[in-house]
Structures are given as structure tokens and as C-alpha cells.
Amino acid sequence: MNKPIAAIPAFENETEERAFWEDNDSALYLDWSKTQTVVLPNLKKSAMSSEPDNGPRTDS
């Protein structure tokens, strides 16, 4: 027997949504057994680095 899926609340902003998902398990809100594979052929690498920015280099 499947667990009932809870409704995802409406969020005022992204900060509120982020805080919600930090404290709640997505398995209670999404049926992961119904996922589908998505192909994104035109996806390009982001210009943003995943490494922290330590400011400008001063190699002098």
C-alpha cells in the first residue's frame, strides 16, 4: 500500500522554499517511482564555478 503524497506548500520566496526542503524529506511529497529520464541535448556548462571565490589574485 502506497503512502499518501503530501501537498507541497506555496512559498513566498526561494529562501523560504530552500529552508523547507532542508528540513523535509522529498519522498513525502513526490512519487519517485513515477520519475522519467530527461535528455537535455542543448545544455551548456555554467559560467559559474562550483569553487568558492577567494577574491582577485595578487600574485606580485
ChimeraX attribute file (.defattr): number of C-alpha atoms within 10 A of each C-alpha:
attribute: neighborCount
match mode: 1-to-1
recipient: residues
	/A:1	3
	/A:2	5
	/A:3	8
	/A:4	10
	/A:5	12
	/A:6	11
	/A:7	9
	/A:8	12
	/A:9	9
	/A:10	8
	/A:11	11
	/A:12	8
	/A:13	8
	/A:14	9
	/A:15	9
	/A:16	11
	/A:17	14
	/A:18	11
	/A:19	10
	/A:20	14
	/A:21	10
	/A:22	9
	/A:23	8
	/A:24	10
	/A:25	10
	/A:26	14
	/A:27	11
	/A:28	14
	/A:29	14
	/A:30	15
	/A:31	13
	/A:32	10
	/A:33	6
	/A:34	6
	/A:35	8
	/A:36	7
	/A:37	5
	/A:38	6
	/A:39	7
	/A:40	7
	/A:41	6
	/A:42	6
	/A:43	7
	/A:44	7
	/A:45	7
	/A:46	7
	/A:47	6
	/A:48	6
	/A:49	8
	/A:50	7
	/A:51	6
	/A:52	6
	/A:53	7
	/A:54	6
	/A:55	6
	/A:56	6
	/A:57	6
	/A:58	5
	/A:59	4
	/A:60	3
